Amino acid sequence: MAALLASAAVGLPTAMAQAPVASAASPSANQTSPAASTAPLLSLAGIGYRDGIEFTGYEGKRDLFFTVPSGAWLSGTHLLLPYEASAATGAGRRTLTVMAGGKVLRQIALTDGAGVADIPVPAEAIDGGTLRATLIYSGGEGANRCQDRRMGADHLHLDPEGGLALDIAAGAQVPVSVAAALIGPKPAIAMPASPTSEQAAAALTVIAARGGGTLGTGGAVQIAGASDPALRSTNDGGKPGLAIGGQDPAAAARAAFSGLSDLLAAPTIQQLTLRPHRDDKLHLGDLGADPRAVEIADEGGWTIALPASRLPKGKTVKGLSIDVAAVPDGNPHRASLSAWMNGVLLGSVPMADEGATHLDVRVPDGMVHSLNGIEVRVTRQQNTDCGDIPRGFPVQLLGTSEVLLGDAGKLEAFHDFAAASGQGLTVVVPDASALPLAGKAVAGLVGADVPIRVSYGTMPADGPVLYVGATPPPGTTPKVGLAGGRITLADDKGQADIDLPDAGTQTLAQLLDANGRPILWVRPATQGPVPATLWLDQGDVAFVSGDGSVTPLSTAHDRLTPLIGPPPPPPWWQTYQHWIFLVLGLLVGILIVAWSFRPSIKKAKPGQEL
């Protein structure tokens, strides 16, 4: 449950709260502001809609499934949906209908601008712990006007920070699983003044699980002492939080944010053991792809995030295997299925007339990043006119769709470090003051299930290492040299030769290979603040400014992104092609010579002698 609903317990943007929302169900619409609504949210981002929900073309339908926890601590729920609507050619007539439990909860007449819909959800709409909320977007330019729906240029965006708000009874303590699910992205983490290595590892584990975080003296997550319970939910004025302690707080943090965290049904857990195993296969459903059928009228599909931290140790992406089932639409123009990765078309195939359509595509070497975007698109050719309303037909991404994996090979980019750290990572920092920078590097590069250890100044004997320090890790030879106030890089295989003054205003990250052992060295800037983000997506060297902007370089290849072309021939052909041509030439020559020496037999005509 908590893995499915890991969501943001955050306030809504003030700008969105100022716009009125007209409702057909009541003369005046509810207006919601962060001050008026402080209930924690099971957000749209937490159930797979990381970028929110988009509608256009005067039509659309989306089913939202929320797994709603139950207990005496829950006094009610309500949908809180911040949105922004616009139409370039005029406001038109647009409506957003919200349904649940087979009933219409609210119909919102949309006008250009931003607003927030606050819709109470009746208890009977929650069936078996699941709320199915249906959003229906409809409209048109006018009552008697016929026009291509794509000409309206209408747009409705639902913010990913909206979702299902939980009303928690005053003073109630929620289960640990619910508290963990309600910890939003980049939470504030309360740290002891002098954290132990175990407490520091727990904080970095939370950052890895939530894609970021800030370390301070207060926050929704508290790092407690060794004598405290391993996990305990807290309640600060109706806002659930989580306290993590015990002898191994990092293991407790991994358990709280794991896919099995729904087992943590008590508000306090003294000690626990919960270690999910990482499968060697990686299905798209495991990455958050919605397995339910969607209706597609012209073009639609699925967008799936694939962080390199989800790859099994020593593996990389070699291809995609896609299976999609669709209801025939009777159109003589067959629909097409296409697969994309990081904005590059990998392949396409016409949709089958019956049954499922299968598509296998190859991912070229060098295309994998630390964070990858996979798109599966279904494109239909409309066969309608002004007398027929465009109609969507159900399409479903089947559970057999998967990422094809292969051996990663040698370390050449930051994403290789993420995959190599899948079974454990040691973070080496000089002292606790370097933990915020280490947290920036961990966020997005290491998965929530990776065991993280922290060492103050001592290099471990083996295993992947994230090393934060002003000097290179012992026993390594950096690719980018830092000496005499200069930054130097000379590598014939890389993108550039560098010899620049070191102003000390940039954080430098570079991937080092110490006899097959991956080490990520992060040299802090000597001037200025810790970077806002440290997103190491491409290359094996990165210069990071204080605002988080990154200049990546590759010392292994002459470009960051490879040139995409037809698949190369197999290695055996490249090795033996000359011998193959020679043998074929000899065979052809032998056949020609043999043909020239064939016996000549003249046959007499009937009644004649030779």
JODACOR-V131536 format. One record per residue. N is the residue number from 1. OMEGA is omega in degrees with one decimal (* if undefined). Layout:
[[N OMEGA] [N OMEGA]]
This chain:
[[1 -176.8] [2 178.2] [3 -179.4] [4 -171.6] [5 176.3] [6 -166.5] [7 -171.2] [8 172.0] [9 -170.8] [10 174.9] [11 -178.5] [12 -178.4] [13 -177.3] [14 -178.5] [15 -179.6] [16 -175.2] [17 -173.5] [18 -174.9] [19 178.2] [20 177.7] [21 179.3] [22 -177.6] [23 176.7] [24 -177.1] [25 -179.1] [26 -177.3] [27 -179.9] [28 -178.0] [29 176.4] [30 172.5] [31 -175.6] [32 176.4] [33 178.1] [34 179.6] [35 -176.9] [36 -177.9] [37 178.9] [38 -179.3] [39 176.1] [40 -172.8] [41 160.4] [42 -164.3] [43 173.0] [44 177.5] [45 -178.0] [46 178.4] [47 170.8] [48 -178.5] [49 -174.1] [50 -179.5] [51 -176.7] [52 -177.8] [53 -178.7] [54 171.2] [55 175.4] [56 178.4] [57 176.7] [58 177.0] [59 175.8] [60 179.7] [61 179.4] [62 175.9] [63 178.2] [64 -179.4] [65 176.7] [66 171.3] [67 -171.5] [68 176.7] [69 -178.8] [70 178.6] [71 -179.4] [72 -179.4] [73 -176.5] [74 -178.5] [75 179.2] [76 178.3] [77 173.6] [78 176.8] [79 -180.0] [80 -169.6] [81 171.3] [82 -175.6] [83 172.2] [84 -177.5] [85 177.2] [86 175.2] [87 -174.0] [88 -175.1] [89 -179.1] [90 -175.6] [91 -178.7] [92 177.0] [93 -175.8] [94 -177.1] [95 170.8] [96 178.7] [97 -180.0] [98 -178.1] [99 173.9] [100 -179.5] [101 -179.5] [102 -178.7] [103 175.3] [104 178.4] [105 -178.1] [106 169.7] [107 -173.2] [108 174.1] [109 -171.5] [110 170.1] [111 -179.7] [112 178.6] [113 -177.3] [114 178.6] [115 178.7] [116 175.8] [117 178.4] [118 -169.4] [119 176.6] [120 179.7] [121 178.2] [122 -176.7] [123 -177.7] [124 177.9] [125 179.1] [126 -174.2] [127 177.8] [128 -179.8] [129 -178.9] [130 173.4] [131 173.7] [132 178.2] [133 -177.5] [134 176.4] [135 179.8] [136 179.3] [137 -177.6] [138 178.0] [139 -179.5] [140 -179.4] [141 -178.3] [142 -174.0] [143 -173.9] [144 -176.4] [145 179.3] [146 -177.9] [147 175.1] [148 -175.0] [149 -179.6] [150 -179.1] [151 -177.7] [152 -177.9] [153 179.2] [154 -173.2] [155 173.8] [156 -179.5] [157 174.2] [158 -174.2] [159 179.9] [160 179.0] [161 172.4] [162 179.6] [163 -178.8] [164 179.7] [165 179.1] [166 176.6] [167 -175.5] [168 -179.4] [169 -177.3] [170 177.1] [171 -177.5] [172 177.5] [173 -175.0] [174 174.4] [175 179.9] [176 -178.5] [177 179.6] [178 178.9] [179 179.1] [180 -179.7] [181 -176.2] [182 174.4] [183 -174.6] [184 177.9] [185 177.1] [186 -177.3] [187 170.7] [188 -175.2] [189 179.0] [190 -176.6] [191 170.6] [192 -179.2] [193 178.4] [194 -174.5] [195 171.8] [196 178.5] [197 178.3] [198 178.6] [199 177.0] [200 178.2] [201 178.1] [202 179.4] [203 178.9] [204 176.6] [205 176.5] [206 178.8] [207 178.0] [208 -177.9] [209 -174.6] [210 174.1] [211 179.0] [212 -179.6] [213 178.4] [214 -180.0] [215 -178.9] [216 -177.4] [217 179.0] [218 179.0] [219 -179.3] [220 178.6] [221 178.7] [222 174.0] [223 -173.8] [224 -175.9] [225 -177.8] [226 -179.7] [227 179.7] [228 176.8] [229 179.0] [230 179.6] [231 177.8] [232 176.5] [233 179.6] [234 179.7] [235 179.8] [236 179.5] [237 -179.1] [238 178.0] [239 -179.8] [240 175.6] [241 -175.2] [242 174.0] [243 -176.0] [244 -178.2] [245 179.5] [246 -178.0] [247 180.0] [248 -176.0] [249 178.4] [250 176.7] [251 177.3] [252 178.4] [253 177.5] [254 179.4] [255 -177.0] [256 -176.2] [257 179.5] [258 178.2] [259 179.3] [260 -174.1] [261 176.8] [262 175.1] [263 -176.6] [264 -170.6] [265 -179.2] [266 178.0] [267 178.6] [268 178.9] [269 -175.6] [270 178.6] [271 -175.3] [272 170.2] [273 -178.2] [274 -176.8] [275 175.6] [276 179.6] [277 179.1] [278 -177.8] [279 176.5] [280 176.1] [281 -178.1] [282 179.2] [283 -179.7] [284 175.8] [285 177.1] [286 -179.1] [287 176.8] [288 177.4] [289 -177.7] [290 -178.4] [291 -176.9] [292 -179.7] [293 175.7] [294 179.1] [295 -178.0] [296 179.9] [297 179.8] [298 177.5] [299 178.6] [300 179.4] [301 -171.9] [302 173.2] [303 -173.5] [304 175.8] [305 178.0] [306 173.9] [307 179.5] [308 178.6] [309 178.0] [310 -178.3] [311 173.8] [312 -177.4] [313 176.9] [314 -178.3] [315 174.1] [316 -176.6] [317 177.3] [318 -179.0] [319 178.1] [320 174.7] [321 -171.3] [322 173.7] [323 -178.0] [324 174.5] [325 -177.3] [326 174.5] [327 179.0] [328 -177.9] [329 179.5] [330 -178.9] [331 177.8] [332 176.4] [333 -175.9] [334 175.6] [335 -179.9] [336 176.8] [337 -178.9] [338 179.1] [339 -177.4] [340 173.3] [341 -179.0] [342 176.3] [343 -178.5] [344 176.7] [345 -179.6] [346 -179.7] [347 179.4] [348 -179.0] [349 175.0] [350 178.7] [351 178.4] [352 179.0] [353 -179.9] [354 176.4] [355 -176.6] [356 175.1] [357 -177.9] [358 178.9] [359 173.5] [360 178.5] [361 178.7] [362 174.2] [363 -177.4] [364 176.3] [365 178.3] [366 -178.6] [367 -176.5] [368 177.1] [369 174.5] [370 173.0] [371 -175.4] [372 176.3] [373 178.1] [374 176.5] [375 172.8] [376 -173.9] [377 170.7] [378 -177.1] [379 178.1] [380 173.7] [381 -178.1] [382 179.0] [383 -175.6] [384 173.9] [385 -175.7] [386 179.2] [387 -178.3] [388 176.2] [389 176.9] [390 -174.0] [391 176.0] [392 178.4] [393 -175.3] [394 175.6] [395 -175.9] [396 173.3] [397 -173.7] [398 -176.2] [399 178.9] [400 178.5] [401 -173.9] [402 172.6] [403 179.2] [404 -173.6] [405 175.7] [406 -179.9] [407 -174.3] [408 -177.4] [409 -176.0] [410 -178.6] [411 -179.6] [412 -177.1] [413 -176.5] [414 -178.8] [415 175.1] [416 176.8] [417 178.9] [418 179.7] [419 -179.1] [420 -177.9] [421 -173.0] [422 -177.9] [423 176.6] [424 -178.3] [425 173.8] [426 177.4] [427 -179.4] [428 178.9] [429 178.9] [430 178.0] [431 -175.0] [432 -179.4] [433 179.5] [434 -178.1] [435 177.9] [436 178.1] [437 176.5] [438 177.8] [439 176.8] [440 -179.6] [441 -178.6] [442 -175.7] [443 177.6] [444 -178.0] [445 -177.0] [446 -179.2] [447 -178.3] [448 -177.8] [449 -178.7] [450 175.5] [451 -179.8] [452 173.5] [453 179.6] [454 177.3] [455 178.0] [456 171.6] [457 -175.4] [458 177.3] [459 175.6] [460 -176.9] [461 -178.0] [462 177.4] [463 177.9] [464 -176.5] [465 165.8] [466 -171.9] [467 177.7] [468 -178.7] [469 -178.6] [470 179.8] [471 -177.6] [472 175.4] [473 -179.8] [474 176.1] [475 -179.5] [476 175.6] [477 -177.3] [478 175.9] [479 176.2] [480 -178.3] [481 177.9] [482 -178.1] [483 176.9] [484 -179.3] [485 -179.4] [486 171.6] [487 -176.2] [488 175.8] [489 177.0] [490 -177.9] [491 -177.2] [492 -176.7] [493 -172.0] [494 -176.4] [495 -172.6] [496 167.2] [497 -173.3] [498 169.7] [499 -172.3] [500 173.6] [501 179.4] [502 -179.1] [503 179.0] [504 -177.7] [505 -178.1] [506 171.0] [507 -177.5] [508 176.4] [509 176.8] [510 -178.8] [511 -179.0] [512 178.3] [513 -179.6] [514 -179.3] [515 179.4] [516 179.6] [517 -177.3] [518 177.0] [519 175.2] [520 -179.7] [521 177.0] [522 178.2] [523 -178.0] [524 172.3] [525 179.1] [526 178.1] [527 176.1] [528 -175.5] [529 171.2] [530 -179.5] [531 178.5] [532 174.5] [533 177.2] [534 -173.1] [535 -177.6] [536 -171.4] [537 -175.4] [538 175.5] [539 177.0] [540 174.4] [541 -179.4] [542 172.1] [543 -172.5] [544 177.9] [545 -177.3] [546 179.3] [547 178.8] [548 178.2] [549 -172.1] [550 170.0] [551 -177.6] [552 175.3] [553 174.3] [554 175.0] [555 -179.7] [556 -177.6] [557 -178.5] [558 176.0] [559 -180.0] [560 -178.2] [561 -176.6] [562 172.6] [563 -176.3] [564 179.2] [565 178.5] [566 -178.9] [567 -179.7] [568 176.3] [569 -179.4] [570 -177.2] [571 -177.8] [572 179.2] [573 178.6] [574 -177.5] [575 -170.1] [576 -173.7] [577 179.6] [578 177.7] [579 179.6] [580 178.3] [581 180.0] [582 179.6] [583 178.7] [584 177.9] [585 177.8] [586 179.4] [587 179.0] [588 178.5] [589 178.6] [590 179.6] [591 179.5] [592 179.5] [593 179.5] [594 178.9] [595 -179.2] [596 179.4] [597 -178.4] [598 179.2] [599 178.6] [600 -178.7] [601 177.4] [602 179.6] [603 179.3] [604 176.0] [605 179.1] [606 179.3] [607 179.5] [608 175.5] [609 177.1] [610 *]]
